[in-house]
Amino acid sequence: MRSPLFKVLALMLAALMLLPMTACGTGESTTDTTAPVTQGQAESETQNLDYVCELPEELDYKGAEVNILYVKKSGREDELISEELGHGIISDAVYERNLAVETDLGVELAFFDQTDDAMAQSAINTAVRSGDDTLDIFSIGTYCAVSPAISGSYLNLNNLEYIDLSKHYWTQDYNNMMTFTADKKQFLATSPAALSLFRLTYLTIFNRDLFTERKIPDLYETVANGDWTYEYQLSLIEDTWVDSDGNGKVSKDDFYGFITGTCISVDAYCVSANIHLVVTDEDGYLAYDNSKFDNLVDMAEKVNALYNNQGTYAFLGQPEDDIGHHYIIEKFAEGQGLMATTQFLSIETHIGPLSEFSYGIVPMPKLSKEQAEYHTYVQDQVSSFGISAAIGNEDRQSMLSAVMESMAYHSNEIVRPAYYDSALSLRFMQDPQSRDILGTMFETIAFDYCYVTGIGSIRETLRSMLPSKKLAIASRAKSWERTVNKLLEKDNQSLDKLP
C-alpha cells in the first residue's frame, strides 16, 4: 500500500525482511487502511496479515490469455482499461496494476466491452448455457450480476484454489451480502479493482461558506458527536427557500437548503438508517426481515418530511437523478443550495466549479442519535467480478482464481491509493476534517441485497413513495412479506442446487 496517510517506510522495510516473496509482488505486510499508523506505534501492532497476498511465487502461466468482459459505462469505463502511461493518475495506476498482475502470473489480460449491463447479463447467460468458454471473467454492475449468479452462470469462488475472500483487499460487507446457504457459497466479489466502489458511494456535500455566513454549527463536529440525523438535517433546511428568480413561485432556479433527487438518491436512505429488509438468516438462506417494520416507518416519515419541505428541491426521476447525470451537483456548484445528496462520481466530474467556494463532505445522516454508527451506501451499479461457469478445466479455473486474487490485491495496493489519496483526499478535499470524514465513510461502506436485486419491486416502490405527498408505508411493507418470501424461497432452492 502506497498511501502516505497509512504507511511509513520503516514498516515497508520491516515487512520485506520478515515475509516471504509471493506472486502478488513484494509480499509486504501492509497496515490496515482503517487504522492509520500513529507515531511511535510498534511494528507488531501495525502489521496486518489480512492485507498480505499469499499466492505462491512459482505461479507462471506461460503467457496464457485471460479474457475479461466488462461494461463500458459511466464511472466504470476506466477501472480495468489503460493502454499506456502518461494519461493521468488513475489511468497510470490501472496500467501499473494490470502490468503487475501479468508479470506476477505470466498471463496476458484481454478485455471485451459491452455498453450496457443488461446486454452483458444476456451475453453471460448465453455463453454459459451454450458451453462457450471464450470469456473467462465477468465484470458487470451488481444489479445485473446477481440473477445470473443464482441461475448458475458463475463458479463458486469458495471452491477455487487461489481466491482468499477473507483478505481485506476484498470488500467484506459485499462478501457478507453475497454469501449464501449453509455451505457458504459465493459467486461474486468486488474489490478496489472496481473504482465504482468509491465513485458510486453516497454522501452529503455542504457549502461551508454559507454555513459560516448563517452561523450554523460546524457540521464536522455534529457528525463526530453522533448528532447528524434526518431530523437535524430537516431543522437546517427549514425556511431556507429564496425566490431567486423573483417569479413568486417555487422553481428550479431558486435557492434551497437541500438538493436531491427522486430516483437513485432515494436508495441511500434505507441503508443509512441500517434497515435491511432482505437478509441471510443464521443458516445462510435469504429471508425477509420483518423486525425492521417500526424503523422502516420511522425512516419513511422522516425522509418524507425532508422531501416535502419547501427548503428542498428534488430532481424528478430518470434521467435527472441517475448514474452519469449530474444535475444535482451542477445546481449545488452554482451556489443554489446549502447542501445536497450526491456521489463521489459527480464531485469528480465537477471539481472545477466546486473549487470556486469552500465545501465539505459528511456521510448520509443517521435515522436517530440512538443509531450506533453511520452507514455509507454504495449504489447497486458497482462492478461485481466472477468466473464463468462454462470454464470446466480445473487448471484454468485455478489460473483464473489467481488472476482475480492478484487483481484485487494489486488494486488495493496501487489503484485505491491513487484514487483515494490523490484524486479524493488531495484534489477534492479542502481541509483535514473532510479527509478524516472520507476515511470514516469508506470504513462504513454498506450494501443491500434488496436494493441490488430490486426483489419484489421494493426498491422501485420506495423510490416513488418516500418523496410523495401521500405516505402509506406501513401497510405496503406488510404486504411485501408474503410475495418476497416466495421469491426468496425460489432463489434459495436454486442456490441449494449449485455446487
ChimeraX attribute file (.defattr): number of C-alpha atoms within 10 A of each C-alpha:
attribute: neighborCount
match mode: 1-to-1
recipient: residues
	/A:1	22
	/A:2	18
	/A:3	16
	/A:4	12
	/A:5	13
	/A:6	19
	/A:7	19
	/A:8	16
	/A:9	10
	/A:10	10
	/A:11	20
	/A:12	18
	/A:13	12
	/A:14	14
	/A:15	18
	/A:16	15
	/A:17	12
	/A:18	11
	/A:19	13
	/A:20	13
	/A:21	18
	/A:22	18
	/A:23	22
	/A:24	26
	/A:25	20
	/A:26	15
	/A:27	21
	/A:28	26
	/A:29	23
	/A:30	23
	/A:31	24
	/A:32	18
	/A:33	21
	/A:34	12
	/A:35	12
	/A:36	14
	/A:37	20
	/A:38	11
	/A:39	7
	/A:40	6
	/A:41	9
	/A:42	11
	/A:43	14
	/A:44	8
	/A:45	9
	/A:46	19
	/A:47	20
	/A:48	16
	/A:49	15
	/A:50	16
	/A:51	23
	/A:52	22
	/A:53	27
	/A:54	21
	/A:55	23
	/A:56	16
	/A:57	15
	/A:58	11
	/A:59	14
	/A:60	16
	/A:61	15
	/A:62	10
	/A:63	13
	/A:64	15
	/A:65	14
	/A:66	19
	/A:67	18
	/A:68	21
	/A:69	20
	/A:70	27
	/A:71	23
	/A:72	19
	/A:73	18
	/A:74	15
	/A:75	24
	/A:76	23
	/A:77	15
	/A:78	17
	/A:79	22
	/A:80	23
	/A:81	17
	/A:82	17
	/A:83	11
	/A:84	11
	/A:85	13
	/A:86	9
	/A:87	12
	/A:88	8
	/A:89	14
	/A:90	21
	/A:91	21
	/A:92	19
	/A:93	24
	/A:94	27
	/A:95	21
	/A:96	19
	/A:97	25
	/A:98	21
	/A:99	15
	/A:100	20
	/A:101	26
	/A:102	22
	/A:103	16
	/A:104	22
	/A:105	25
	/A:106	17
	/A:107	20
	/A:108	17
	/A:109	18
	/A:110	12
	/A:111	13
	/A:112	12
	/A:113	15
	/A:114	16
	/A:115	13
	/A:116	15
	/A:117	22
	/A:118	16
	/A:119	13
	/A:120	22
	/A:121	22
	/A:122	12
	/A:123	14
	/A:124	25
	/A:125	21
	/A:126	13
	/A:127	17
	/A:128	20
	/A:129	12
	/A:130	9
	/A:131	14
	/A:132	15
	/A:133	15
	/A:134	14
	/A:135	21
	/A:136	21
	/A:137	24
	/A:138	24
	/A:139	27
	/A:140	31
	/A:141	26
	/A:142	22
	/A:143	22
	/A:144	22
	/A:145	28
	/A:146	21
	/A:147	15
	/A:148	16
	/A:149	25
	/A:150	21
	/A:151	14
	/A:152	21
	/A:153	25
	/A:154	28
	/A:155	23
	/A:156	21
	/A:157	22
	/A:158	17
	/A:159	15
	/A:160	16
	/A:161	16
	/A:162	21
	/A:163	23
	/A:164	20
	/A:165	18
	/A:166	12
	/A:167	18
	/A:168	20
	/A:169	27
	/A:170	24
	/A:171	19
	/A:172	18
	/A:173	14
	/A:174	20
	/A:175	18
	/A:176	18
	/A:177	21
	/A:178	20
	/A:179	21
	/A:180	22
	/A:181	18
	/A:182	12
	/A:183	12
	/A:184	15
	/A:185	20
	/A:186	24
	/A:187	27
	/A:188	25
	/A:189	24
	/A:190	25
	/A:191	25
	/A:192	25
	/A:193	27
	/A:194	24
	/A:195	25
	/A:196	27
	/A:197	25
	/A:198	22
	/A:199	22
	/A:200	22
	/A:201	23
	/A:202	27
	/A:203	23
	/A:204	19
	/A:205	25
	/A:206	22
	/A:207	21
	/A:208	19
	/A:209	15
	/A:210	17
	/A:211	17
	/A:212	11
	/A:213	8
	/A:214	9
	/A:215	9
	/A:216	11
	/A:217	10
	/A:218	11
	/A:219	17
	/A:220	17
	/A:221	12
	/A:222	14
	/A:223	18
	/A:224	11
	/A:225	10
	/A:226	17
	/A:227	19
	/A:228	23
	/A:229	23
	/A:230	21
	/A:231	18
	/A:232	15
	/A:233	18
	/A:234	19
	/A:235	12
	/A:236	16
	/A:237	20
	/A:238	16
	/A:239	12
	/A:240	17
	/A:241	20
	/A:242	19
	/A:243	16
	/A:244	16
	/A:245	13
	/A:246	11
	/A:247	9
	/A:248	9
	/A:249	11
	/A:250	18
	/A:251	15
	/A:252	15
	/A:253	14
	/A:254	19
	/A:255	25
	/A:256	31
	/A:257	25
	/A:258	31
	/A:259	26
	/A:260	26
	/A:261	25
	/A:262	23
	/A:263	22
	/A:264	21
	/A:265	23
	/A:266	22
	/A:267	23
	/A:268	25
	/A:269	24
	/A:270	24
	/A:271	23
	/A:272	26
	/A:273	24
	/A:274	24
	/A:275	18
	/A:276	20
	/A:277	24
	/A:278	21
	/A:279	17
	/A:280	18
	/A:281	14
	/A:282	10
	/A:283	11
	/A:284	17
	/A:285	20
	/A:286	24
	/A:287	20
	/A:288	21
	/A:289	16
	/A:290	15
	/A:291	11
	/A:292	15
	/A:293	16
	/A:294	11
	/A:295	15
	/A:296	22
	/A:297	17
	/A:298	17
	/A:299	24
	/A:300	23
	/A:301	16
	/A:302	18
	/A:303	20
	/A:304	18
	/A:305	19
	/A:306	24
	/A:307	23
	/A:308	15
	/A:309	18
	/A:310	18
	/A:311	24
	/A:312	26
	/A:313	28
	/A:314	21
	/A:315	18
	/A:316	14
	/A:317	15
	/A:318	13
	/A:319	14
	/A:320	18
	/A:321	22
	/A:322	16
	/A:323	19
	/A:324	14
	/A:325	15
	/A:326	19
	/A:327	19
	/A:328	25
	/A:329	26
	/A:330	17
	/A:331	20
	/A:332	25
	/A:333	22
	/A:334	13
	/A:335	19
	/A:336	22
	/A:337	27
	/A:338	24
	/A:339	28
	/A:340	26
	/A:341	23
	/A:342	27
	/A:343	24
	/A:344	22
	/A:345	21
	/A:346	20
	/A:347	20
	/A:348	16
	/A:349	15
	/A:350	16
	/A:351	15
	/A:352	11
	/A:353	15
	/A:354	20
	/A:355	14
	/A:356	11
	/A:357	14
	/A:358	14
	/A:359	22
	/A:360	21
	/A:361	27
	/A:362	25
	/A:363	25
	/A:364	27
	/A:365	26
	/A:366	28
	/A:367	27
	/A:368	19
	/A:369	16
	/A:370	10
	/A:371	15
	/A:372	10
	/A:373	16
	/A:374	26
	/A:375	27
	/A:376	26
	/A:377	27
	/A:378	26
	/A:379	27
	/A:380	25
	/A:381	22
	/A:382	23
	/A:383	29
	/A:384	26
	/A:385	25
	/A:386	26
	/A:387	24
	/A:388	29
	/A:389	24
	/A:390	22
	/A:391	21
	/A:392	12
	/A:393	9
	/A:394	11
	/A:395	11
	/A:396	15
	/A:397	22
	/A:398	15
	/A:399	21
	/A:400	25
	/A:401	23
	/A:402	25
	/A:403	24
	/A:404	23
	/A:405	25
	/A:406	28
	/A:407	23
	/A:408	30
	/A:409	28
	/A:410	26
	/A:411	30
	/A:412	23
	/A:413	20
	/A:414	23
	/A:415	29
	/A:416	27
	/A:417	24
	/A:418	22
	/A:419	20
	/A:420	20
	/A:421	19
	/A:422	17
	/A:423	16
	/A:424	20
	/A:425	21
	/A:426	14
	/A:427	14
	/A:428	24
	/A:429	22
	/A:430	16
	/A:431	13
	/A:432	11
	/A:433	14
	/A:434	19
	/A:435	20
	/A:436	14
	/A:437	19
	/A:438	19
	/A:439	16
	/A:440	17
	/A:441	22
	/A:442	20
	/A:443	15
	/A:444	17
	/A:445	22
	/A:446	24
	/A:447	23
	/A:448	27
	/A:449	21
	/A:450	21
	/A:451	22
	/A:452	22
	/A:453	18
	/A:454	15
	/A:455	18
	/A:456	18
	/A:457	14
	/A:458	17
	/A:459	19
	/A:460	16
	/A:461	14
	/A:462	21
	/A:463	19
	/A:464	15
	/A:465	18
	/A:466	26
	/A:467	23
	/A:468	15
	/A:469	10
	/A:470	9
	/A:471	16
	/A:472	13
	/A:473	20
	/A:474	14
	/A:475	10
	/A:476	14
	/A:477	18
	/A:478	12
	/A:479	11
	/A:480	17
	/A:481	17
	/A:482	11
	/A:483	13
	/A:484	20
	/A:485	18
	/A:486	14
	/A:487	14
	/A:488	18
	/A:489	14
	/A:490	13
	/A:491	16
	/A:492	18
	/A:493	13
	/A:494	14
	/A:495	20
	/A:496	15
	/A:497	10
	/A:498	15
	/A:499	10
